[in-house]
Structures are given as C-alpha cells and as structure tokens.
Amino acid sequence: MNRTWNQTRSETTHARLQANPEEWAQYHTLYRDARKDWAVVPYEEMIRWCRQRSVEDKWKFTHIRALKTERRPREDRTVWF
C-alpha cells in the first residue's frame, strides 16, 4: 500500500482516498500495528528533538504531536514566530 501511494501521482492518490476513505483508515491501522515492533519510531525521535530545541522551534512540536495523535493541531493553540 505504501509503495502504491509513493509511486502514484498525488492527485490520483487523493482522488482515490476521497472515493474510498476506508483505504486511509486501513493504511493508518497497518502503520500503527507495524510501528509497535520498530526499535526507533521516527516521529517519537522528532518529538524528542523538538523538546530540546529553542522556544522559536517549539511550534513544530505541536504539529509533530498531532501526527502522533492523528489529530489536527488547534489553530488557536499554534504559535507562529
């Protein structure tokens, strides 16, 4: 599934996912299951890195955390410098 998404034009993938939202859900279910066995989870490393950064970079943490929780960050809580 990941290979198909990476080898297909984004417009095509977008249209397919809009027509079939179950594919989006399946992808994230498989992703969640797969990362349970990973020694290093990239987004967790990025969160750790962001926590060590300066205040100017803290806004990145909000967006990366949204990836982890699979929720969009609230616009009223996002600070842009």
C-alpha positions as CSV (number, residue, x, y, z in Angstrom):
1,M,0.0,0.0,0.0
2,N,2.8,2.4,0.9
3,R,4.6,1.6,-2.4
4,T,1.4,2.3,-4.3
5,W,0.9,5.7,-2.6
6,N,4.6,6.6,-3.2
7,Q,4.6,5.6,-6.9
8,T,1.3,7.3,-7.8
9,R,0.7,10.9,-8.6
10,S,-0.6,12.7,-5.5
11,E,-3.7,13.9,-7.4
12,T,-4.6,10.3,-8.2
13,T,-4.0,9.1,-4.7
14,H,-6.0,12.0,-3.3
15,A,-9.0,11.2,-5.6
16,R,-8.8,7.5,-4.7
17,L,-8.8,8.2,-1.0
18,Q,-11.7,10.6,-1.3
19,A,-13.6,7.9,-3.1
20,N,-12.5,5.2,-0.6
21,P,-11.9,6.6,2.9
22,E,-11.6,3.0,4.2
23,E,-8.2,2.8,2.4
24,W,-7.0,5.8,4.5
25,A,-8.2,4.1,7.7
26,Q,-6.6,0.8,6.7
27,Y,-3.3,2.5,6.0
28,H,-3.2,4.0,9.5
29,T,-4.3,0.8,11.1
30,L,-1.4,-1.1,9.4
31,Y,1.0,1.8,10.2
32,R,0.0,1.7,13.9
33,D,0.5,-2.1,14.1
34,A,3.8,-2.0,12.2
35,R,5.4,0.6,14.4
36,K,4.8,-1.5,17.6
37,D,7.9,-3.6,16.5
38,W,10.1,-0.7,15.4
39,A,13.2,-0.1,17.6
40,V,13.1,3.6,16.6
41,V,9.8,5.4,15.7
42,P,10.8,8.4,13.6
43,Y,8.0,10.8,14.9
44,E,9.0,10.0,18.5
45,E,12.6,10.9,17.8
46,M,11.4,14.1,16.2
47,I,9.3,14.9,19.3
48,R,12.4,14.3,21.5
49,W,14.5,16.5,19.3
50,C,11.9,19.3,19.3
51,R,11.6,19.3,23.1
52,Q,15.4,20.1,23.2
53,R,15.1,23.0,20.8
54,S,14.7,26.7,21.5
55,V,11.4,28.5,22.0
56,E,11.3,29.5,18.4
57,D,11.2,25.9,17.3
58,K,8.6,24.8,19.9
59,W,5.7,25.3,17.4
60,K,7.0,22.3,15.5
61,F,6.3,20.1,18.4
62,T,2.6,20.9,18.2
63,H,2.4,19.7,14.7
64,I,4.5,16.6,15.2
65,R,2.4,15.7,18.3
66,A,-0.6,16.0,16.0
67,L,0.9,13.3,13.8
68,K,1.3,11.0,16.8
69,T,-2.3,11.5,18.0
70,E,-3.5,11.7,14.4
71,R,-5.4,14.9,15.2
72,R,-5.0,18.3,13.6
73,P,-3.5,20.9,16.0
74,R,-5.9,23.5,17.1
75,E,-5.2,26.8,15.3
76,D,-5.8,28.9,18.4
77,R,-3.0,26.9,20.2
78,T,-0.4,27.1,17.4
79,V,2.1,29.8,17.8
80,W,4.0,31.0,14.7
81,F,7.1,33.0,15.1
